[in-house]
């Protein structure tokens, strides 16, 4: 799907903010309307969604979100029940909040979990906050899980792909409103290409490079309930 420079998820918010600013300007004065024009500018920048040039690099894992890398390490993958390398990217209110698939392949599973709304920069947010997990298997048989995690302010996770859908690496697949985080679970042994504290751009930054050898997870090993 093609998307304009302003994300479709934000059209209503942008129009409302603009309308309020115009009404206050006409009904009062420029002095009174300044805060409302500043609010309109904030909403406009929040929902920006510029086009991306997706790198065509075999084995590349692309950043699914625009933000700061807040966690890199080996953990237990609660979705595919394996050891995995997790890379977490935190988005603040000034980030671009459209999400992109880290790899191309076929969606093998999708799970939504209601939860709490801790600060998404905290490590406990990965398993305690509201989240949407997407399992993608590449053409080479490598399993990758991308998890949209709601934050302290975020209250709306949007995901536009379902189980069985083919996806391309860097494809726009979802959106999280007002601050959040995305976790990517990769097979152990990947070559991590980012550092803690580094800012990455969605769909263009290569955060890791994978061994093309398969790391297949059988369906019965996949989490179907709330991960612990």
Secondary structure, DSSP 8 states (H G I E B T S, - for coil): ----SB-GGGHHHHHHHHHHHHHHHHHS-HHHHHHHHHHHHHHHHHTB---------TTEEE-SSSEEEEEEEEEEETTTTEEEEEEEEEE-TTS--EEE-SS-EEEEEEEEE--B---TTSTTHHHHB-EEEEEEE-TTS-EEEEEEEE-SS---EEE---TT-EE-TT-EEEEESSSEEEEEEEETT-EE---TT-EE-TTT-EEEE---S-----GGGS--S---
